[in-house]
Amino acid sequence: MIKNPIIPGFNPDPSICRKGNDYYIAVSSFEWFPGIPIYHSKDMKNWELYSHALQDANNPDLKKLPSAKGIWAPCLTYCEADDLFYVVYGVMNSMNARYFDVDNFLITAKDPKGPWSEPVYLHSTGFDASMFHDDDGKKYIVALDWETRTNYEKPGPINIVEYDPVNKKIIGMPQPFWRGGTDRGCIEAPHLTKHGDYYYIMCAEGGTGYYHCVTMGRSKNVWGPYEADPNNPIITSSPENYNERADWDHLKPHYYNPYSVLQKSGHASYVDLPNGETWLVHLTSRPFVPELRCTLGRETAIQKMRWTEDGWLCKDDINNLAEEYVPESSLKEVPMPHLPEHDDFDSDTLGIGYYAPRIDPMTFVDLKSRPGWIRLRGQESGCSLNKTSILARKLTSVKATAVTKLDFTPISYQHTAGLILYYDNMNFIYLYKYYSDTLKHSAISVLQVENGTKKEYSDARTFVEDHQDIWMKIEINGRHTQFLWSLDGHNYKEIGPVFDTTKFSDEYSEYGEFTGTFVGITCGDRMMHSHTADFDFFDYQADETADVE
């Protein structure tokens, strides 16, 4: 059996495509860089982190964008006629006053590893834009047309416009053509495809929260009109349909389904295999209950589908509930490499699984000056929206441990370095070494930023030698998270309070949403942006079979 999610941790809005016997999934990255992770599989079960479509941190420039803005909902497609991969993505610049100011772009590559082309601007009419390649050579862009006017149904309809690949621009103006296959409201995430004689529009409805779902409509004309699947929604965590068109809040926690492990299931795309199978990938979340907080963010799950005799797509059994366990494909199983649990930083290139908020990690990372160590150049605080030196991995389980060894000599209280658990710039905890003016010496301590309020745990302050290595550890055990430290890597002492893991979540955050929790190493120099810290290794152990309880 395949156990969901297939890609755990912060990996939302999956878009799947096929080239030959290779399958690829692109996911959203929001403010994190490198952008648009792409995963690869040959059997629908085992997935590797393969590449990133956005590797130029200046294009787009994510600096100063608030949490949960940035790169939204990429659409990854492969056009056999062109022998090209296409990625359409949006850069969400602002959601102030619910205007949703977004710019949509298109890039192409011969291989998902790149190089990717320079971005082509498409339009700014709404978000979740995607591309469809028709069999007559024409190409179309569909997107959610975000409604801003008072007394109009929000978020708005799905629009469509033809794309001219020669002149690299859309033809005319986007036209609305679809308002959903249910009355759940909050339609988004459109994907246009063709199967047999019909064009199909697949969307998410109900909001990207606890009433999320996948719906479909079809037409024999790409411009419509489209008829709704009578069995909508085809995938969901909350099966009963209610009219929620007037409520455009996305979260809707009252639709939590206590009988389902997978929650928030929706925002999907599908792929037909040469062997006749059809598979659908969708986002999902696993909340702590009863808090209904999703520390791991929105993850990627998969469902086995089939086409009915009357031409509709449905789950390969009798219901539409997203399943935690699904039957395996008849494809031969091909194991894929996992990200290493232990990184000794022996290479002069950074591993593929590391990210930084808003900037390229290589602008503050040095892997050559001290072989076998990674050197981080300190910059702004963890609260900054601009340049902060955080090098982190996605948290993939709520049963996890991260350890590092730090060599750092601060000479000012403005110099800090250590281990961080980070949801966004307004929510993180930090075990750090710094210079204590009270002790007139180096010390370690713990601080927390909770919804923008900083708390320093002064009673945790501990004298340490300037030139002595310190092992730092974080243990995440369900709802409880604890920092520890050691001078020999064997005998650890707890430091600071036990933190509530559930608070690192979309639901608890007052300033960010849609992302997930990271764990990593960081260095700050809020004086000259030049002081450095060395880390000997980073070890991340996670039990990804563990349930969120």
Buried (B, 14 or more C-beta within 10 A) or exposed (E): EBBBBBBBBBBBBBBBBBBEEBBBBBBBBBBBBBBBBBBBBBBBBBBBBBBBBBBBBEEBEBBEBBBBBBBBBBBBBBBEEBEBBBBBBBBBBEBEEEEBBBBBBBBBBEBBBBEBBEBBEBBBBBBBBBBBBEEEEBBBBBBBBBBEEEEEBBBBBBBBBBBEBEEEEBEEEBEBBBBBBBBBBBBBBBBBBBBEEBBBBBBBBBBBBBBBBBBBBBBEEBEBEBEBBEBBBBBBBBBEBBEBBEBBEBBBBEBBBEEBBBBBBBBBBBBBBEEEBBBBBBBBBBBBEEBBBBBBBBBBBBBBBEBEEEEBBBBBEEEBBBBBEBEEBEBEEEEBEEBEEEBEBEEEEBEBBBBBBBBBBBEBBBBEEBEEBBBBBBBBBBBBBBBBBBBBBBBBBBBBBBBBBBBBBBEBBBBBBBBBBBBBBBBBBBBBBBBBEEEEEBBBBBBBBBEEEEEEBEEBBBEBEEEEBBBBBBBBBBBEBBBBBBBEEEEBEEBBBEBBBBBBBBBBBEBBBBBBBBBBBBBBBBEEBEBBBBBBBBBBEBEEEEEBE
